[in-house]
Amino acid sequence: MQKEEKPIVLILCTGNSCRSHMAEGILRNIAGDLLDVRSAGSNPAGYVHPLAIRALDEIGIDISSHTSKHLDEFIECDIETVITVCDNADNVCPAFPRQRKKYHWPFPDPAKAEGSEEEVWSAFKMVRDDIYRAFKDYGLKRKEILK
């Protein structure tokens, strides 16, 4: 008997450099045993922001091998759920052929934070913590449903 494939959850933002990668790392850490978590952007930046990597590393999650990807790479995938984490991605998000659910949970873009190095770092940590709370709750609920 062959094991069923895990449902794919695709997390989208515009640049696929900060928020979507933090959410991907967090959700994969919480529910990666039951969900195939991926991320992409509508206009990929081409890199993962070093402070996003650092922010997750601080809580024990390694996203240093993540890459910035365009959402078109996933158009043929069997996406079960799409979660947009910024308004722009929500506005341009296509419907994926077998998509069953879509959520929009916007978070401020920490890459646009201004101020001192410490203030920018604080913005990354604040957004990370907000994403963690939202995706932890979602991941734990999905685990209960899928078990």
N, C-alpha and C positions, 0 to 999 in steps of 0.2 A: 504494500500500500504506500503510495507516494504522499509525502507531506504537502499540504496546501501552501501556496506562496503567501507571504505576509502581505497585508494590504499596504499599498503605497500612499504615504502622506507627503505631499509636496508643499513646501513652505516658500512663498514668493515675496520678494520685495523688489525695489527698482534695481539697485546696483548689485545685489547678491554679494555684498562685501561685509556687512555687519549683522543687522537684525536677523535676517533669514538664517545665517550660519550659526548665530548664537542659539536660535530656536531649534535648528536641526540638531546641534550638538546636545542640547538639553533634552529634547524629546527622545533622541536616540539613546541617551544615557538612561532615561526613565523607562522607556517602553520598546527599545530596539529589539528585544527578544520576540516581540509580537508584531511590530510595525516596521516597514521599510521606509525610513525617513530620509527625504532628500530636500534640497533647496535649489532655487534658481532665481534669476532676475529678468525683468523686462528690458533692461538696458545694463547688462553686466559691466561692472567696473574693471574686471580683469584680474582682480586680486582679492584676497581676504584681508581686511584691515588688521594690522598688527595689534591694535588695542582690543579688538574683538577676540583675537586669539589669546591675548594676555588675560582678558576678563574671564574667559572660561577656564583657562589654565589655573587661575586663582581658586576656582571651586572644583578642581580636579577633573576637568573635561578637556580633552585634547582635540582641537579642531585645526591643528597646524598643517594637516595634509589636505584640507578642504581646498577646492578650487571654485572660482567664480564661473557660473554657467548660465546660458540663456535658456529661458523657459521652453523655447522651441525644441530643445533636446529631449523634452519629455512628452511632446504632443502625441506620440504613438504609444506611450506607456499606458498601462492599465491603472490610471490614477484613481484611487478611491476617494481621497479627501484633499482639497486644496485649502490652505490657510494663508491668507495674505496678511502681511505685517506692516504694510504702509498703504496710504490712500492711492498713490499713483499705480501701484501694482494691482490694487483692487479694481481700478478703473479700466485697465488694459488687459486684465486676465481673460484668456480665452476659456471656452468651455472645453474640457477634455472629454474625449468620446465616451468613456464609461464612468465618468466622475459621478459620485453619489452625493457628496457633501461639499459645502464651501463655507468657510468661516472667515470673517474679517476682524482681526485683532490688531489695530494700529498701535505702533510704538514710535516715540520720537526717534529721529535719526541721530545717534550719538556722533557720527562722523561730521555732523554740521555744528557740533558744540563749539563755542568760542570761549576764550578766556585763557587763563594760565594752564600750564601742563596739568596741574593738580585738578583744576576745574573740569577740563576735558576728560581726564581719567575718571572723575566722579560721575560725569554724565554716562560714560560707558558702564560703570558699575551699577548705576541706577537703572538703566535700560535692561542690563543683564538680569538684575533682580526682578524687575517687572515681568520680563519674558519668562524667567524661571517659575514664578508663581503661576502664571497663566498656563504654561505648557506642562508643568508638573500636575496641575489639576486635570488637564485634558488627558495626559498620559496615564494617570492612575485610573481615571474613568474608563478609558479604552481598554486597559488591561483587565478590568473587572468584566467588561462586556465580552471580550475575546476569549477569556479563560473558560 
